[in-house]
Amino acid sequence: MSEAEHRREPKYIFRSFEAYVLPRMAAALPKWVVPDHMTALGAVSAAAIGVCYALSGRSPNLLWAANFLWLVNWVGDSLDGTLARVRRIERPRYGYYLDHTVDMFSVAFVCLGLGFSPYLLLSVALMMLIAYYLMSINVYLETFVMGSFQFGYEYIGPTEVRVILILAGSALALGFEPVLELGNVPFGTLDFLTLIGIAVMLLMLLRRIVANLGSLAKLEPANVVKEPPATGGGQQG
């Protein structure tokens, strides 16, 4: 099943805003800008965000730079598909594969950057990365099995996550980072909030898996004998 056949079901908080703004931004882009340029912009900005986070111990200004780069990332990541649809130059399978491959590496850059920063333990950052990958795998399975593409969970999608990270980065840049010690391990506010976020991510994932299995069980009841496929009639001469 190609992406052209997948039903997109956005429920995100900024859904209405993006539905209004993104097509107009795409229509205003010069003709020489193509969707792959937007994808590259999103990928490069994600790598730069990771670098800013990793080096943020040297200067809090790098956190402000990361916040700006999140806006650049939103433009690139959100406009590649929108630009293709506005110009009617979609490449469904190519775009689907490229976009999610780039997302896989982009999130790794960001999580590793946070893990090497002074604000988040590397172990917590890796847990967040694993949780993201688990949620992504489930989305890809849904797309194939159920023909329904919904990348975010509940009301939280990629844009909402960017806003959360921008707010967190702003708080850290302004010096809001009390640190507690559990044993000999220093835990910061961002560590605790991230662990809570990971728990919420896994709960949302479990809820969606249970709902999906319930829906599929109704479509394909257990222990129902299937009739064998009909065979052709007489032999051809």
PECOR-V286979 format. One record per residue. NEAR is the number of other ideal C-beta (glycine too) atoms within 12 Angstrom. D_CENTER is the distance of its C-alpha to the mean C-alpha in Angstrom with 2 decimals. Layout:
BEGIN
near d_center
NEAR D_CENTER
NEAR D_CENTER
END
This chain:
BEGIN
near d_center
18 21.20
17 19.65
28 16.69
21 19.50
16 20.49
25 17.22
15 17.28
26 14.38
21 14.56
27 12.80
18 14.08
26 12.33
20 14.70
25 14.46
23 14.65
13 18.31
20 18.05
29 15.58
18 17.64
12 20.66
20 19.70
31 17.50
21 20.18
16 22.82
23 21.17
30 20.73
17 24.36
16 25.57
25 24.31
11 27.19
13 27.73
8 27.35
25 23.65
22 21.76
33 18.13
24 18.08
22 19.12
35 16.10
37 13.80
25 16.06
30 15.95
40 12.21
32 12.72
24 15.93
33 14.84
37 12.10
28 15.03
28 17.32
43 15.33
35 15.60
24 19.27
38 19.90
41 18.66
28 20.69
23 23.74
32 23.48
20 26.38
16 28.65
15 28.00
26 26.02
18 25.91
28 23.13
38 20.95
23 21.90
27 21.13
40 17.57
33 17.29
23 18.62
36 16.33
38 13.28
24 15.08
28 15.63
40 12.03
36 11.31
32 14.32
40 13.52
41 9.96
38 11.09
36 14.57
40 14.51
39 14.24
34 16.17
36 18.84
31 19.34
24 19.84
24 22.11
22 24.23
12 24.10
20 23.38
21 20.50
24 20.10
23 18.05
17 18.02
21 17.88
29 15.08
30 12.94
18 13.76
26 13.51
37 10.20
29 8.41
19 10.98
31 10.32
32 6.61
23 8.41
23 10.99
38 9.37
37 7.78
27 11.23
32 13.05
41 11.79
36 12.45
25 15.71
37 16.70
43 16.50
28 18.36
24 21.06
38 21.47
26 24.24
41 22.04
41 20.04
26 21.48
23 20.15
19 20.35
31 18.15
33 15.52
22 15.71
26 15.51
37 12.25
31 10.94
21 12.60
30 11.29
34 7.60
23 9.13
23 11.23
37 8.83
30 7.26
19 10.98
33 11.94
34 9.94
27 11.63
21 14.83
30 14.75
30 14.48
19 17.44
20 19.50
27 19.16
21 18.31
27 15.76
32 12.26
31 10.17
36 6.42
31 6.72
34 9.65
22 12.94
16 12.81
27 9.68
31 6.76
38 4.92
31 8.65
27 10.01
34 8.31
38 9.79
23 12.97
25 13.26
39 13.09
27 15.54
20 17.81
33 17.81
37 18.59
21 21.30
23 22.85
34 23.06
26 24.55
15 27.08
13 28.13
19 26.80
28 26.26
17 28.85
20 29.06
14 30.45
11 31.84
13 31.67
7 34.32
6 33.97
14 30.17
20 29.16
23 26.28
27 24.91
22 23.43
36 19.93
33 20.48
23 21.51
27 18.83
34 16.11
24 18.03
19 18.20
30 14.47
28 14.11
18 16.85
22 15.31
30 12.05
23 14.53
18 16.70
27 14.20
30 13.41
19 17.20
18 17.96
29 15.91
24 17.48
15 20.85
21 20.47
24 19.52
20 22.46
15 24.69
17 24.00
19 24.51
14 27.63
12 29.13
14 28.58
14 29.94
11 32.44
10 33.61
7 37.02
10 37.63
7 39.77
8 38.64
7 41.38
6 41.91
6 41.16
6 44.23
8 46.19
7 48.05
6 51.69
6 54.71
6 54.90
5 55.10
3 58.38
END
